[in-house]
Amino acid sequence: MNPNEWAAIGVAVVTLISSFALLIRWMVKSIMRELLPNSGASMRDQITRIESRLDHLYSIIVSEKL
């Protein structure tokens, strides 16, 4: 193989690695976007609402048993 072919292979490998890294970065950002509160539409906000409802239900159950 001549140096031009080695350079082409090197560029291809670097391109594939950087594309993979950018894909991973995009996926992590989209997941983190769901885990941060944003005034009602994120998964974190929904989990917070469910937790508050469960706390209220637990208090009702405990007060009825006493």
C-alpha positions in Angstrom: 0.0 0.0 0.0 1.2 3.4 -0.8 1.1 6.4 1.6 -2.0 7.8 0.0 -4.0 4.7 0.7 -2.8 4.7 4.3 -3.8 8.3 4.7 -7.3 7.5 3.2 -7.7 4.7 5.7 -6.6 6.9 8.6 -9.1 9.6 7.6 -11.9 7.0 7.3 -11.1 5.7 10.8 -11.0 9.1 12.3 -14.3 10.0 10.6 -16.0 6.9 11.9 -14.8 7.4 15.4 -15.8 11.1 15.5 -19.2 10.3 14.1 -19.7 7.6 16.8 -18.7 10.1 19.5 -21.1 12.8 18.2 -23.9 10.2 18.1 -23.2 9.3 21.7 -23.1 12.9 22.7 -26.5 13.6 21.0 -28.1 10.6 22.7 -26.8 11.7 26.2 -28.0 15.2 25.6 -31.5 14.0 24.7 -31.7 11.7 27.7 -30.5 14.5 30.0 -33.1 16.9 28.6 -35.8 14.5 29.8 -34.3 14.2 33.3 -34.2 18.0 34.0 -37.4 19.8 35.0 -38.8 22.2 32.5 -42.2 23.4 33.9 -44.3 20.3 33.3 -43.3 18.5 30.1 -40.3 16.5 31.1 -40.2 13.0 32.6 -38.7 14.5 35.8 -41.8 16.8 36.2 -44.1 13.8 35.7 -42.3 11.7 38.3 -42.5 14.6 40.8 -46.2 14.9 40.2 -46.7 11.1 40.7 -44.6 11.2 43.9 -46.7 14.0 45.4 -49.9 12.1 44.5 -48.6 8.9 46.1 -47.6 10.8 49.3 -51.2 12.2 49.5 -52.6 8.6 49.0 -50.3 7.3 51.7 -51.5 9.9 54.1 -55.1 9.1 53.4 -54.5 5.3 53.9 -52.6 5.9 57.2 -55.3 8.2 58.5 -58.1 5.7 57.7 -56.3 2.8 59.5 -56.0 4.8 62.7 
